[in-house]
Amino acid sequence: MIKVEVIEKFTLKDFNELKNIKRKSVEKEGTLYVGDTFECSKDMAKYLTGDNALKKAVVKVIEIAPQKIEKEVVDIKEEKPKKKNNKRAK
């Protein structure tokens, strides 16, 4: 998730996709005000920072959370070489 801060008042149709919204002032569903912060997806952040029809940025990125990478646990058994019997025939 990417944390952003609003730099210009705007309304958002996909408001319900936003997470952890922290308001600076009035709370109105669908409208975000200057100073509000929230977390959103990478695609939403790109859209709100200017990758839209108006080419207008209404937020600035303040934090990018690292992605969680699931580690695959692999059980590796180390095989020890078998000792050969090096006895010489007499």
N, C-alpha and C positions, 0 to 999 in steps of 0.2 A: 504494500500500500504506500501511497505517496501523500504526505501531509502538505496542505497548501493554505495560504492566507488570501482572503478576498481583498483586492485592491480597487474594485469598482462594484457598486451595487448591481445585482442582476437576478433574474428569475431563472429557474432550471426545471424543465419538464421531468427529468430523471432524478429529482431530488431524493427519492427513496433509495438510490444507489450510494448515497454518501454515508460515511461512518464517522462516529465520534465528533459530531458537530459541537463546537464551542462558540457561543454567541457573545458578541461585544455589546449588543444593544437589543432591540426589539426582536422577538421571536415570532416569525411568520412563516408558515409552511410554504415551501417553494421559493422563498426569497432569501437571498444572502446579502449581507451588508458588509461594508468596509470594516476590516478587523476580525471578522469571523474566521475561524479555522476549521478544517475538517480533513478527513482522509478519504481518498478515492483511488480508483484503479489507474493504471498507467494510461489507458486509452482516454479516460475522462480527464485526466490531468493534461494530456496533449490537447484535447479539445478546448479546455478552459484557458490554456496558456497561448491560444492563438491559432491552433490548427482547426479553424472553423470557417464558415462561409464569409463572415465579416472580417476575418483575420485580426480579431481583437482579443487581447488578453484581459481577463477579468480576475485572475488569481496569480500569485507567485508561489513557486515551490519553496518550502522551508525545510523539508526533510524527506528523505527517501529511505524507507525501511528496507533492510536487506531481506531478500527472499529466503524462505526456509527451504533448505534442501534436505530431503529425506535420504538418509544414508542406508545403503543396503548392507546388511550384515552378512558376511560370508565366513563360514567356518572352514578355515584352511588347516588341514592336518599335515604336519611336517613328517614326511617319511624319512626315517633314518636308514642309511644304507646298511644292508645286512653284512655282517662280518663273515668273511670267507675263512674257512678253516685252512690255514696255510701249512699244515703238517706235511712234511715230505715223506714219501714212502721210503722205507729203509730196506 
